[in-house]
Amino acid sequence: MPTFDYRADNAQGHRCRGQLEAENSRHARQLLRERGLWPLQLKELRSHGDGHGTWRAGRLSAGDLALLTLQLSTLVQAGLPLEEALEVVARQTTRRRVAGLLWAVRGRIMEGHALAVALGRFPAAFPELYRATVAAGERSGHLGHVLEQLAAYTQARQASRQRIQMALIYPAILMFASLVIVAFLLGYVVPDVVKIFIDSGQPLPWLTRALISLSDGVRQSGLLFVGAGLALLGSWRWSLRQPIWRLRWHALVLNIPLIGALLRAMEAARFASTLAILGKSAVPLVDALEIAAAVIGNRTIRARMSTVARSVREGSTLTRSLERSGDIPPMMLHMIASGERAGELDAMLARAAEQQEASLAARIALMVSLFEPAMLLVMGTVVLLIVLAILLPILSLNQLVN
């Protein structure tokens, strides 16, 4: 929201000056009159945008989006007009970027646009799923209830993402620490220890010679290996920005054992939960399928789900189309088929998504619980090999002395 520097006369005729935030100069003059001031001069100092939609917002975190949606739904269901609800939420937020975004949306609504249209000006902050659900709520006249469902959905997605991230933090730290410890041993500890055996001139066991060669490689070419690894990582990230390489990579990932099945399960849960919230918001099934397909992260699965949407548009049932795609687990297909037959597709989709997310969380927990002892076993094996490579020459010296 723009900030204006003003000069005005108060009720006693005294000249005063200050600053205030307003949507435009007309709004600023109105605010000054409400304060009992007669504006003489207004000068805009800073602006997040103008009245023609040049304000640009970055992405909102899932937590910020869920919080502002919940606050907005509470105020709308309490009977406040939408523009007043947006103003209240904007004033009470402590994040300047979120407040500026809400003021900009409110400005669009004050110009006569619908909320979904106003949100559409900022696609990076409000994804397509969010905008389509809001549009359906406006058409049905139950915007407050739909916003409440959106807030619950966003909070559930954020909680699920946080659980997965928290489960992966410890294994990642363990792997990093293991690599650092092994590199330190090979680069600084092993050379000083084995130098005694090299100076003795006696034949060394093959394990000790291999350890010495590996240690020399780490000391002489360690930075080169790190640079090559970073270059490969940069090349890989650049290639993922190219559509054709990204599609090939996503297809390859799905064929990796364990990881491919885990990704399929994650995308299936995301697809079902998205379709459920859209269905509850009265979005037509074909449109909901197209939006849910766009939410999927894996491009290969997204293409197959777009085919599902076209198949349903042409008259096929949802269950049969999903079965042909091969990306939905059999249990979810059975539940979706039951929902179609009973006319309770939205409820069954939500239940299937919850069940799939619970199963996914259990699988991730199992994989993490297996990964931790596996990393400890690998680390112990590496340390054992280093110790053996050092002890074998010592034992050989003792035999020679005896």
C-alpha positions as CSV (number, residue, x, y, z in Angstrom):
1,M,0.0,0.0,0.0
2,P,1.4,3.5,-0.9
3,T,2.6,5.8,1.9
4,F,1.7,9.5,1.6
5,D,3.3,12.5,3.2
6,Y,0.6,15.1,4.0
7,R,0.1,18.6,5.2
8,A,-3.3,19.5,6.7
9,D,-5.2,21.9,8.9
10,N,-6.9,20.6,12.1
11,A,-10.2,21.7,13.6
12,Q,-8.4,24.6,15.4
13,G,-6.9,25.9,12.2
14,H,-3.4,24.8,13.1
15,R,-1.1,23.4,10.4
16,C,0.1,19.8,10.9
17,R,2.0,17.2,8.8
18,G,2.6,13.5,8.9
19,Q,2.4,10.2,7.0
20,L,-0.3,7.7,6.5
21,E,-0.9,4.6,4.3
22,A,-3.8,4.5,1.9
23,E,-4.8,2.7,-1.3
24,N,-4.7,5.9,-3.4
25,S,-4.8,9.7,-2.9
26,R,-8.6,9.8,-2.7
27,H,-8.5,7.2,0.0
28,A,-5.8,9.2,1.8
29,R,-7.9,12.4,1.8
30,Q,-10.9,10.4,3.1
31,L,-8.8,9.0,6.0
32,L,-7.6,12.5,6.8
33,R,-11.2,13.9,6.9
34,E,-12.2,11.1,9.2
35,R,-9.5,12.3,11.6
36,G,-10.9,15.8,11.5
37,L,-8.1,17.1,9.3
38,W,-8.4,19.2,6.1
39,P,-5.8,18.0,3.6
40,L,-3.8,20.7,1.9
41,Q,-1.0,18.7,0.2
42,L,-0.4,15.0,-0.4
43,K,2.8,13.5,-1.7
44,E,3.3,9.8,-2.3
45,L,6.6,8.6,-0.8
46,R,6.5,4.8,-1.3
47,S,4.3,2.4,-3.2
48,H,4.0,-1.3,-3.5
49,G,2.1,-0.8,-6.7
50,D,-0.5,1.4,-8.4
51,G,-4.1,1.2,-9.2
52,H,-3.6,-0.8,-12.3
53,G,-2.2,-4.0,-11.0
54,T,1.5,-3.6,-11.1
55,W,2.0,-4.8,-7.5
56,R,3.9,-8.0,-7.6
57,A,3.8,-10.6,-4.8
58,G,6.2,-13.5,-4.2
59,R,5.1,-16.8,-2.9
60,L,3.4,-17.1,0.4
61,S,4.4,-19.8,2.8
62,A,1.8,-22.5,3.5
63,G,1.7,-21.3,7.1
64,D,1.0,-17.7,6.1
65,L,-1.6,-18.7,3.6
66,A,-3.4,-21.0,6.0
67,L,-3.4,-18.3,8.7
68,L,-4.8,-15.5,6.6
69,T,-7.4,-17.9,5.1
70,L,-8.6,-19.0,8.5
71,Q,-8.8,-15.4,9.7
72,L,-10.6,-14.3,6.6
73,S,-13.1,-17.2,6.8
74,T,-13.9,-16.4,10.5
75,L,-14.6,-12.7,9.7
76,V,-16.7,-13.5,6.6
77,Q,-18.8,-16.1,8.5
78,A,-19.2,-13.5,11.2
79,G,-21.0,-11.2,8.7
80,L,-18.3,-8.7,7.8
81,P,-18.2,-7.5,4.3
82,L,-15.3,-8.9,2.3
83,E,-13.4,-5.6,1.9
84,E,-13.7,-5.0,5.7
85,A,-12.5,-8.5,6.5
86,L,-9.5,-8.0,4.2
87,E,-8.7,-4.7,5.9
88,V,-8.9,-6.2,9.4
89,V,-6.6,-9.1,8.5
90,A,-4.2,-6.8,6.7
91,R,-4.0,-4.4,9.7
92,Q,-3.4,-7.1,12.3
93,T,-0.7,-9.1,10.4
94,T,2.9,-8.4,11.4
95,R,4.4,-9.3,8.0
96,R,4.7,-6.3,5.7
97,R,4.7,-8.4,2.5
98,V,1.4,-10.2,3.5
99,A,-0.2,-6.9,4.5
100,G,0.7,-5.3,1.2
101,L,-0.7,-8.3,-0.7
102,L,-4.0,-8.1,1.2
103,W,-4.3,-4.4,0.7
104,A,-3.7,-4.9,-3.0
105,V,-6.4,-7.6,-3.2
106,R,-8.8,-5.3,-1.3
107,G,-8.1,-2.6,-3.8
108,R,-9.2,-4.9,-6.6
109,I,-12.4,-5.7,-4.7
110,M,-13.1,-2.0,-4.1
111,E,-12.8,-1.6,-7.9
112,G,-15.7,-4.1,-8.3
113,H,-13.8,-7.3,-9.0
114,A,-14.7,-10.7,-7.5
115,L,-12.4,-12.1,-4.9
116,A,-11.2,-15.0,-7.2
117,V,-10.4,-12.4,-9.9
118,A,-8.5,-10.2,-7.5
119,L,-6.5,-13.2,-6.3
120,G,-5.8,-14.2,-9.9
121,R,-3.7,-11.0,-10.2
122,F,-1.2,-12.7,-7.9
123,P,-0.8,-16.3,-9.0
124,A,2.5,-16.8,-7.2
125,A,0.9,-16.1,-3.9
126,F,-2.5,-17.8,-4.5
127,P,-2.2,-21.1,-6.5
128,E,-4.8,-22.2,-9.0
129,L,-6.4,-24.6,-6.6
130,Y,-6.9,-21.8,-4.1
131,R,-8.4,-19.5,-6.7
132,A,-10.7,-22.1,-8.2
133,T,-12.0,-23.1,-4.8
134,V,-12.7,-19.4,-3.9
135,A,-14.5,-18.9,-7.2
136,A,-16.7,-21.9,-6.5
137,G,-17.5,-20.6,-3.0
138,E,-18.5,-17.2,-4.5
139,R,-20.7,-18.8,-7.0
140,S,-22.4,-21.0,-4.4
141,G,-22.8,-18.2,-1.9
142,H,-20.9,-20.1,0.8
143,L,-17.6,-18.3,0.7
144,G,-17.0,-18.3,4.4
145,H,-17.5,-22.1,4.6
146,V,-15.3,-22.7,1.6
147,L,-12.5,-20.5,3.0
148,E,-12.7,-22.5,6.2
149,Q,-12.3,-25.8,4.2
150,L,-9.3,-24.2,2.4
151,A,-7.7,-23.2,5.6
152,A,-8.1,-26.7,7.0
153,Y,-6.7,-28.2,3.7
154,T,-3.7,-25.8,3.7
155,Q,-2.9,-26.5,7.4
156,A,-3.2,-30.3,6.8
157,R,-0.8,-30.1,3.8
158,Q,1.7,-28.0,5.8
159,A,1.5,-30.4,8.7
160,S,2.1,-33.4,6.4
161,R,5.1,-31.6,4.7
162,Q,6.6,-30.7,8.1
163,R,6.3,-34.3,9.3
164,I,8.2,-35.5,6.3
165,Q,10.8,-32.8,6.6
166,M,11.3,-33.5,10.3
167,A,11.6,-37.2,9.7
168,L,14.4,-36.6,7.1
169,I,16.4,-34.1,9.1
170,Y,18.2,-36.6,11.4
171,P,19.2,-39.0,8.5
172,A,20.5,-36.0,6.5
173,I,22.6,-34.8,9.5
174,L,23.9,-38.3,10.1
175,M,25.0,-38.8,6.5
176,F,26.7,-35.4,6.4
177,A,28.5,-36.0,9.7
178,S,29.6,-39.5,8.5
179,L,31.1,-38.0,5.3
180,V,32.9,-35.3,7.2
181,I,34.3,-37.7,9.7
182,V,35.6,-40.1,7.0
183,A,37.1,-37.2,5.0
184,F,38.9,-35.9,8.1
185,L,40.3,-39.4,8.9
186,L,41.5,-39.9,5.4
187,G,42.9,-36.4,5.0
188,Y,44.6,-35.7,8.3
189,V,44.7,-38.8,10.6
190,V,45.6,-41.7,8.3
191,P,48.6,-40.1,6.6
192,D,50.4,-39.4,9.9
193,V,49.8,-42.9,11.2
194,V,50.8,-44.8,8.1
195,K,53.9,-42.7,7.6
196,I,55.7,-45.0,10.1
197,F,55.0,-48.0,8.0
198,I,56.0,-46.4,4.7
199,D,59.4,-45.3,6.3
200,S,60.0,-48.9,7.5
201,G,60.3,-50.1,3.9
202,Q,58.5,-53.4,4.6
203,P,55.8,-54.8,2.3
204,L,52.4,-53.5,3.3
205,P,49.1,-55.4,3.1
206,W,46.8,-54.6,0.2
207,L,44.2,-53.0,2.5
208,T,46.9,-50.6,3.9
209,R,48.1,-49.7,0.4
210,A,44.5,-49.1,-0.7
211,L,43.9,-46.8,2.3
212,I,47.1,-44.9,1.6
213,S,46.1,-44.4,-2.1
214,L,42.7,-43.2,-1.1
215,S,44.1,-40.9,1.5
216,D,46.5,-39.4,-1.0
217,G,43.7,-38.9,-3.4
218,V,41.6,-37.1,-0.8
219,R,44.5,-34.8,0.2
220,Q,45.7,-34.0,-3.4
221,S,42.4,-33.9,-5.3
222,G,39.8,-33.4,-2.5
223,L,39.0,-29.9,-3.6
224,L,38.9,-31.0,-7.2
225,F,36.3,-33.7,-6.3
226,V,34.2,-31.2,-4.4
227,G,34.3,-28.7,-7.3
228,A,33.4,-31.5,-9.8
229,G,30.5,-32.5,-7.5
230,L,29.2,-28.9,-7.3
231,A,29.6,-28.6,-11.1
232,L,27.6,-31.8,-11.6
233,L,24.9,-30.5,-9.1
234,G,24.7,-27.2,-11.0
235,S,24.4,-29.0,-14.3
236,W,21.7,-31.2,-13.0
237,R,19.7,-28.3,-11.6
238,W,20.1,-26.5,-14.9
239,S,18.9,-29.5,-16.9
240,L,15.8,-29.8,-14.6
241,R,14.8,-26.3,-15.8
242,Q,14.6,-27.7,-19.4
243,P,11.2,-29.2,-20.0
244,I,12.4,-32.2,-21.9
245,W,15.1,-33.2,-19.4
246,R,12.8,-32.6,-16.5
247,L,10.2,-35.0,-18.0
248,R,12.9,-37.6,-18.6
249,W,14.2,-37.2,-15.0
250,H,10.7,-37.5,-13.5
251,A,10.1,-40.7,-15.6
252,L,13.4,-42.1,-14.4
253,V,12.7,-41.4,-10.8
254,L,9.5,-43.4,-10.9
255,N,11.4,-46.5,-11.9
256,I,13.9,-46.3,-9.0
257,P,13.0,-49.1,-6.4
258,L,11.4,-47.8,-3.2
259,I,11.8,-44.2,-4.2
260,G,9.5,-44.5,-7.2
261,A,6.7,-46.2,-5.1
262,L,7.1,-43.6,-2.4
263,L,6.7,-40.8,-5.0
264,R,3.7,-42.4,-6.5
265,A,2.0,-42.7,-3.1
266,M,2.8,-39.0,-2.3
267,E,1.4,-37.8,-5.6
268,A,-1.7,-40.0,-5.3
269,A,-2.4,-38.6,-1.8
270,R,-2.0,-35.0,-3.1
271,F,-4.2,-35.7,-6.1
272,A,-7.0,-37.2,-4.0
273,S,-7.0,-34.5,-1.3
274,T,-7.0,-31.7,-4.0
275,L,-9.8,-33.4,-5.8
276,A,-11.8,-33.8,-2.6
277,I,-11.5,-30.1,-1.6
278,L,-12.5,-29.0,-5.1
279,G,-15.5,-31.4,-5.1
280,K,-16.7,-30.1,-1.7
281,S,-16.5,-26.6,-3.1
282,A,-18.8,-27.5,-6.0
283,V,-16.2,-27.3,-8.7
284,P,-17.3,-29.5,-11.7
285,L,-15.5,-32.8,-11.8
286,V,-13.7,-32.3,-15.1
287,D,-12.4,-28.8,-14.1
288,A,-11.4,-30.3,-10.7
289,L,-9.5,-33.0,-12.4
290,E,-7.6,-30.6,-14.6
291,I,-6.7,-28.4,-11.5
292,A,-5.7,-31.5,-9.4
293,A,-3.5,-32.7,-12.3
294,A,-1.8,-29.3,-12.4
295,V,-1.0,-29.5,-8.6
296,I,1.0,-32.8,-9.1
297,G,4.7,-32.2,-9.0
298,N,5.9,-35.2,-11.1
299,R,5.5,-34.2,-14.7
300,T,5.1,-37.8,-15.9
301,I,2.2,-38.5,-13.5
302,R,0.8,-35.0,-14.3
303,A,0.6,-35.8,-18.0
304,R,-1.2,-39.1,-17.2
305,M,-3.7,-37.3,-14.9
306,S,-4.4,-34.8,-17.7
307,T,-5.3,-37.7,-19.9
308,V,-7.6,-38.9,-17.1
309,A,-9.3,-35.5,-17.2
310,R,-9.8,-35.7,-20.9
311,S,-11.1,-39.3,-20.6
312,V,-13.7,-38.2,-18.0
313,R,-14.7,-35.3,-20.2
314,E,-15.4,-37.7,-23.0
315,G,-17.7,-39.8,-20.9
316,S,-15.6,-42.4,-19.1
317,T,-15.9,-43.0,-15.4
318,L,-13.4,-41.6,-13.0
319,T,-12.4,-45.0,-11.6
320,R,-11.8,-46.6,-15.0
321,S,-9.8,-43.6,-16.2
322,L,-7.6,-43.7,-13.0
323,E,-7.2,-47.4,-13.3
324,R,-5.8,-47.0,-16.8
325,S,-3.3,-44.4,-15.6
326,G,-1.7,-46.9,-13.2
327,D,-0.7,-44.3,-10.7
328,I,-3.4,-44.8,-8.0
329,P,-3.0,-47.6,-5.5
330,P,-5.7,-50.4,-5.7
331,M,-7.2,-49.5,-2.2
332,M,-7.7,-45.9,-3.3
333,L,-9.3,-47.1,-6.5
334,H,-11.7,-49.3,-4.6
335,M,-12.7,-46.5,-2.3
336,I,-13.2,-44.1,-5.3
337,A,-15.3,-46.7,-7.1
338,S,-17.5,-47.1,-4.0
339,G,-17.9,-43.3,-3.7
340,E,-18.9,-43.1,-7.4
341,R,-21.5,-45.8,-7.0
342,A,-22.9,-44.4,-3.8
343,G,-22.9,-40.8,-5.0
344,E,-20.5,-39.7,-2.2
345,L,-17.3,-39.2,-4.3
346,D,-16.1,-36.2,-2.4
347,A,-16.3,-37.8,1.0
348,M,-14.6,-41.0,-0.2
349,L,-11.9,-39.0,-1.9
350,A,-11.2,-37.2,1.3
351,R,-11.2,-40.5,3.3
352,A,-8.9,-42.1,0.7
353,A,-6.5,-39.2,0.8
354,E,-6.4,-39.4,4.6
355,Q,-5.8,-43.1,4.6
356,Q,-3.1,-42.8,1.9
357,E,-1.3,-40.0,3.8
358,A,-1.4,-42.1,7.0
359,S,0.0,-45.1,5.1
360,L,2.6,-42.8,3.5
361,A,3.7,-41.4,6.9
362,A,4.1,-45.0,8.2
363,R,6.2,-46.0,5.2
364,I,8.4,-42.9,5.5
365,A,8.9,-43.6,9.3
366,L,9.8,-47.2,8.5
367,M,12.3,-46.2,5.9
368,V,13.9,-43.6,8.2
369,S,14.0,-46.1,11.0
370,L,15.8,-48.5,8.7
371,F,18.1,-45.8,7.3
372,E,19.5,-44.8,10.7
373,P,21.0,-48.2,11.6
374,A,22.1,-48.7,8.0
375,M,24.1,-45.5,8.2
376,L,25.6,-46.5,11.5
377,L,26.5,-49.9,10.0
378,V,28.1,-48.3,7.0
379,M,30.0,-45.8,9.2
380,G,31.2,-48.6,11.5
381,T,32.3,-50.7,8.5
382,V,34.4,-47.8,7.2
383,V,36.0,-47.1,10.5
384,L,36.7,-50.9,10.9
385,L,38.4,-51.0,7.6
386,I,40.6,-48.0,8.5
387,V,41.5,-49.6,11.8
388,L,42.3,-52.9,10.2
389,A,44.5,-51.1,7.6
390,I,46.5,-49.6,10.4
391,L,46.6,-52.7,12.6
392,L,47.7,-55.2,9.9
393,P,51.2,-53.6,9.5
394,I,51.6,-53.4,13.3
395,L,50.9,-57.2,13.5
396,S,53.3,-57.9,10.7
397,L,56.1,-55.9,12.6
398,N,55.4,-57.9,15.8
399,Q,55.7,-61.2,13.9
400,L,59.0,-60.0,12.4
401,V,60.3,-59.1,15.8
402,N,59.3,-62.4,17.3
